[in-house]
Each structure stands twice: as structure tokens, then as C-alpha cells.
């Protein structure tokens, strides 16, 4: 599952700098059992003292580690060690528990990675290029979506195998073009930006589609506002959150402030303190997450707490007044799921696509020594209408499968369904009704 909630606001920037600083003095685990032990001790400490999900027993961590002991002992490098740790973490059966290698941690905080810059999909003929990153090696070489990589360094293409590599190294791709001809391309792997700007595209004269690819560090509030100014002239708007794994809660609140009033709660964060207070005051169990959330909305201590009751941010831009459809799929996680549920519950939006990931736990990402990082949960979440999204997901009002291959400028049945639904709705203003 993709990363979701982050450390908000200025703390996020400070955390990013701390991670980079840590990475600069980090040691790899290569043939260094003492480094493994140091990192593992830190992970154990974080999980045992800080992680929280109502009803989840983090004291089981040591038994999970023991079950993966052979893999941990045999791991020879950062990637193998990271894999073994995550194998143990998945046994908790919850989202937002993830261990990242120094390379992955740095890629996230710098919004850059090394490679050739493509999104690919395995097909019968080889590896289909679905998207090229502007300015990355593949784009500069003239590769385009729809091209099929049939060989990598002379060997039959198998997904992404052989395409990745170290910065400055080369790879020869044999590519089948749209006209059926093949051509060899020699690409030098280099660092490129992973930022993908939000986009607004016109579907028809009455409908536009706003694509938000992440709520993480690369979410651009200024760009989103500029796009929403353009979207205001369209009476129908499709918000595409497919494949958006989530991000920072502050970015979610910013987006929702462009659609919903700032004085209405969209849901409740259920933290250790809130659940504990509920148990103390009512005698109920912390496992009764829905009851905890409902109780908090009338509690004098919690009903107006901005860290508990989640509300859109106030925005100087006028709220969008038209009709909305939100697109989701099984890769829409966390902040995306919260957005879809909020716009459905409070804005009357149609939700179109397939059930979302069901991965909504508030989490933080912190250093785990030597450049490694650990993401762990600190709160659960319940929508204002009483849905615990974690493990359940958001179910669309209209279920439509994504096309098996989604290329630019090709038929998209999910967008078509959303457009058709919006066309049937009388114009109305979004907001609380």
C-alpha cells in the first residue's frame, strides 16, 4: 500500500531534513550485524511505545520478528533486510505499517529516483509503456505511451526486470512502435523527479476532470487552486483519485476546503487518548471504534478538538458550486478514501469505480537509524456517517472496472460512466444539505 498520512505542516519539512541528514551518515547493513541490531531495536521501541490502533496488540511484534529470524539473519543488503522486516510487519494485518530502506526514504523526501522514467504494464508481447515522465531518459529518447519494450539488453522483456539500475549505467531497449516497426534505444539511467503535477482536462463543454495523483509531499496547493479557478466555469466536475495512495492530512483538508464548508466535520480521528477517555468515562471498550467516534462528537473535551474532529480548511477561493463525481479504485488509499467519503456524505457526490483500498490509519514516518525509516499508525478514522474505512473501503455508488490498460487519449469506461451520471443531475450547489 502506498504511504498515506504524513507529519503535517512545518513538522513535515523538518522531518524531511532530518531524514536526509540521517541518510548522509547512515551505514548499510551489508555484512554488519550490529547495524541490523541497532535498526531492529529502534523499530521495536517505536512499535511498543508509540504505535496505536484500537484493538491491535503491538506486543506481538517480537513473535513476528522471531518468525522471520532466518530471513533477517541471512539478509545481505539493505533491500533484503527491508523485505524481511516488512514480512514481519505485514503480520499485524493493518495498513500504514511500513519499513523503508535509506534509498526509498531519500526518494520520498527528495521526490526523485534513478531510472529511465516510465510507468509500465506487463503484456503478452513484453512491457507496455503506459506513461513517460517528462524530462526523464525515456521521454528524451522519444519513447511514448503505447510503445512496447520487447527486449532488454537483448533478453526477452519480463515486466520491469533489467530496466532498473544504478545512476550513469546504460540499458538497451528493443521497442515495438505503433506502426509495428522495432527500434533499439540506448538509455542512460539518471535521476529524475517523481512529482506529477495535478491536471485539469475538459471532457465536454459542461464537464472537466481534475486529476490528483497524490496528497503526499509533492501535492501543490497553488496549482490545485489555479486549476479549480479554471474548473469553476464547468457545471460538472470529475475528481479522479484513482491510484492515489494518499498523503498528508493537511493537503486533504486543503482540497476539501475548495468544495465543503470549513465548519463541518468530515470524520473523527480515534487516538489512544480519545479511546482511553471514552473507556474511563463510559466503561466501554476501545475496540468499539464507531461508538468512540460518536461519543467524541458530543464530549465537551473532544467535540471541538481540531486534532480529533477533521474539518476542511478555510479557503479564500470560492467553493466549487457544481455537481461532482469522484473516481476511486483499489489503489485509492487513505486521504483519497477520506476525500471520496466526505464529498459523498457532505457534498452529494457520486462515487464511481471500484471499492477503495480500505487503508485509513493516521500514521507518521520517523527515522529508524542509519537512514532507514518506519511508518507506524497512531489513530484510526471514522467518517461523519459512521463508516470505519480501515479494512472496509469506500464502495462506489456506481461500480465500473478500470480498463485493463489505461493509456492517454483512449476510452475510459469509468470516466464515461461518471460523465453520464453527472449529465442526468440537475445543477445544484455542493455543500451540506
N, C-alpha and C positions, 0 to 999 in steps of 0.2 A: 504494500500500500504506500502511496505517495505520502510525504510529510504533510502535516496539516497545521494545527495551531502553533504559533511561534511566540517567543517572548515579545510582548508588544512594545510599540513606540520606541523611545530613545534607548531603552534597555536592549532592544534587538540590535541596534547598531553597536553598542558597547560589547554585546556578546559576540558579534561577528568579529570585532577587532581582537577580542580575547582568543577566539578560536584560531585566528590567523597567527597570532603571536605564539600560541601553544604549538601550532604546526611547525613553526620555524625552528623550534628547539626539540622537536619530537624525535624519539627513537622508534625505529620499526621493530617488529617482533622477530625479525629474521634471526634465527639461532640465538635468541635471547630470552630464555625462560623467565628471567627476572622482570623483563618488561611485560610479558604476559601476566605475570602475577600481580604486578602493580596496577595494570589496567583492570584486571578482573576484580581486584579488591575495591577499586573505585566504583565499578558497576554495581557490585554487591552492596556497597554502602548507600549509593543513591537509591536503589530499589527498596532497600529495607527501611530507610528513614524518610524518603520524600515522595515516592510514588504512591498514588492512591486511585483506586476505582472502587465504588461501593460494592462490597461483597467479594472482591478479589483478594486472594491470600498471597501476598508477595513473599511470605516466609518460605514458600515452596521453591524459591529461586535456587537454593543450594542443591536441592534434589534434581532440578533441571540441569544444572551445571554438571553434576555427577553423571547424568545420563549421556552427556556429550563429552565426557572426560577424554576419551580416546581421540576424538577429532581435535579437541583443544591441544592435547599433548603432541599430536602429530602435525599440527599446522606449522608450516614452514615460512609463511609470509603473512603480511597484513590481510590480504584477501581471504586466505584460508582461515585465519583466526577470526576475522569478521563474520565469515559464513558460519563457523561453529558457534559463536556467541549468539547469532540470530536464530540458529536452530533451537537453542535453548530458550530464547526469549519467546519464540512463537508458541511454546507450550502453555503460556498464560492464556492464550485464546482471545486476546484483546487487541485492539488497534493501538497505534501510537506508541509502541514499544519497539525501538529500533536502534541498532548499534551501527555506527558508520566509521569507515576507515578514514585515516587522515586525508587521503586523496578525495574521497567523497565529501568529507566535511569542508575541505577547501573549495571544491567545485561549487558547493551550495552558497558559501559566503561570498565568493567572487563572481558567481553567475557565469562561470566559464569552465570548459573542459577541453581535452585534447582529442582530436579525431578528424573525420572528414566532413562532418556536419550534415548527416541525413537522418530522417526517420524512415525505417524500412519495415517491410512486412514479407514474411516468407510465402512464396507462391510456388506452383509446380515447376515453373521454368527457372526459378532461382530466387533472387531477393529483389522485391519490388521497391523502388524509391517512392515513398508517399509524400515526402516533403524534403526540401533542401533548405538549410539555414543560410539566409542572406550573408554573403561575405565569407563564408566558410569554404574550404578547399573544393568540395563537390560543386558548389554553386559557381565558384570562379572557373572551374574546369568546363562548365557547360552542361553538367548533369541536371536533369529536370524531373519533376514528379511524373511517373508513368514509365520511366526508364527501368529496365530490368537488368540487374547485375547477374550474369550467368557464370562468371568465373572470377575468383580472387587469387591473384598470383598464380594463375594457370590451373587452379584447382576448382572443381565444381562448387558454386556458391551454396552455402548452407546457412541461411539466416545471416547473423552478424559475424559468424566465425571468420577470423582472419582480417576483418575490416578495421578493428580497433588496434591501437599500438602506441608506442611512445612518440613524443613530440620530435619532429625532424626526420622520422623514418618514412619510407615510401611504400605504397601499395599499388599494384597494377590491377585495375578492374576491367574486365571484358563486359561491355554493356550492350544490350539489345535496345535499339531505339524504336520509336513508334512506327517508323517505316519498315521495320523488320531487319534492317542492317545492323551489324555489330561493329563496335569500335573499341579499341583499347585506350584507357585513360591511366596515366601515371599521376597519382596524387600524393603530395607530401602532407602527412598529418601535422596539424598545427592547433594552437589554442584558439578557440572561438567563443563568442558569447552565447549563452543559453537563453538569454532574455528573448521572449516572444511577445512583442507589443500587442495590446488589445486592438481589435479591429471592428469596424462597422461596415457592413456591406448591405446594399439595397437588394431586397428580394423582389419587390414590385413597388409601384408608386405609393402604396399605403403601408408597406411593411419593410422594416430593416432588421438586421441581425447583428447583435453585439456579442462578440466572442471574447470571453475572459478565460485565459489559459491557466492562470494561477492566482492565488491570493498570497503567495509567498513573497520573498524579498524583492522580486522584480515587478510586482504589481505597481503600476504607475497611475497614481490618483489623478495627476494633472491630465494625463492622456485620456483616462476614463471620463473625466468631466468634459473635456473637449469633444469627445465622441458623443456624449449624452446631449450636448448642445445641438449637435447635428441631428441626433435621433428625435429631438423634440418635434420636428415637423412631420414625423410619421405617426399616424394614429395607432399603429400596431408595432410592437417590438418583440423580437425573439431574443432571449438571453441564453446564449449557448454556453453551458457549463460542462459539456461532455469532456471526459478525460482530465478535468480539473481536479487534482487531488487535494486541494485546499490551500491553507496558508495561515496568515496572521489574522486574528480576530479583529484587529483594528481595520484591516483592509476590507473585511466582510462588512463591518459597521459603516465604513465609508460608502461602499457600493449601495447598501440598503438605504442609506440616507438620501440617495437620489430617487428613491421610489416610495419610501414609507415615512410617516411622521416620527420624529425623534422621541416622542413622549410615550410610545407604546412598546412594551417588552415583546420580544420575539421568542423568548425562552429563558431557561434558568440553568446556570452552571451549578452542579451539585458537588461541592468540595467536601473535604474531610471535616472542616469546621462547621459547615452548614449541616451535614448529616449528623455530626455529633450533637449539635444543639437541638436538632429535631428529636433525636433519641432521648436526650436529657429532659426536654420539655414535654414530650408526648408519650414516651415509653415505647415508641415504635422502633422498627429496625432500619438501619441504614440501607439495607438491601431493598427497601420499599422506595425506590428512586422516584417514582411518579408521585407518591404521597409526600415525599420530602420537598419536591419542587412545588407542589400545590400549596403545602403549608407555608413555604417561604414567601409566597405572594401576598399573604395576609399578616405575616410576622412583622412587628414593628422594627425588629432588628434587621431584617433582611429584605423587606419589600421594596425599599428604595436604594439598595446597595448596588452600585454600578458594576461591581465585580461578580455579582450574582445574577441580577436581572439584566439580560442583554438587550440593549436598545440601539437603533440606528443612530449614527452621528448626525448632528445638525449640519446642513449644508447650505451655503449661500445660493447655490444653483436651484432654480425652481424644480420641484419634484416632477417626474415624468407623469403625464396625465392620460396616457393612452392605455390600450389593452396589452397584456403581457403573456407570453408563453415562455416557460423555462425548459431547456433541454438538458436531460441527465442520462447517464449510462452507468454501467457497473464500475467505471473508473472515476466517477464523480464522488469525491470524498469530503468529509468534514465540513469545512466552510462552505463548500458548494452545496452540500446537503442542507445545511442550515439556511442558506440563501433560498433554495428551492422551496423548503417548507415554509419559511417566513413569507415569501411572496405569494404562495398558495393560501396560507392561513389568513394573512392580513391584507393582501393586495388582490385577492381573487384570481391569481394567475393560473393558467393551465400548466400542468407539468407533463411533458411529453418525452418518450424514450423508453428506457428500461430501468428497473429498480436500481437505485444508487448503492454505493459500496457498504453502507451501514457501518461507517468508521468515524464516529464523532466522540472523541475524548479530547479534552483540552490537555495539551502537553507542552513541555518545554524541552529545549535541546541545550545540553550543557557539556563542557569538556569532561572527558573521562581519562585524562592524562595522555601524554605522548601523541597528541594530535587526534586521537580518537574522540568521538562524541557519542553521547547516549540521549535518545529521545525517550521520555517516560511521561505517563499521564498523571494529571493532578486533579482532574474533575471530570464528571460525567455531564451530560446535557439532555434536557427535556424541553421540547417545544412548548409554546404557549397553549397549544391544543392537546398537550399531554402525550406526545409521542417521544419515546426514548429511541433516538435514531441508531445508536450503537447496537449493532447486531440485527437491526431490523431494516434499515434503509428507508428511503423515500420512494413510495410506489407511485408511478405516474398515473394521471387521470386518463391518459391515452398511451397505451403501450405499443411501441414501434421499435423494431430491432434496427440497430445501425447497419448500414451496408457493410458487407464483408471487407470491401476495400473502399476507403474514403479518400478520393483524390479531388484536388481543386477543380471547380467548374464541372463536376459530374453530378448526376442525380442523387439526391439525399432524401430518402423517404421520411426521415424524422423531421427535417425542415419543412417538407411538403405537408406533412400532417399538421404541424404547428400552424403553418400559414393558412391551411383550410379551416382549422378550428377558430383562429382569430377572425377570419373573414365572416364567420357566422355570428360573431358577437357584436351587439350594438355598442357604439362608442360609449365609454364610461371612464370616469376618473379612477385611478388606482388609489388605494388608501384603506383605512379602516371603515368598514361598513357594518 
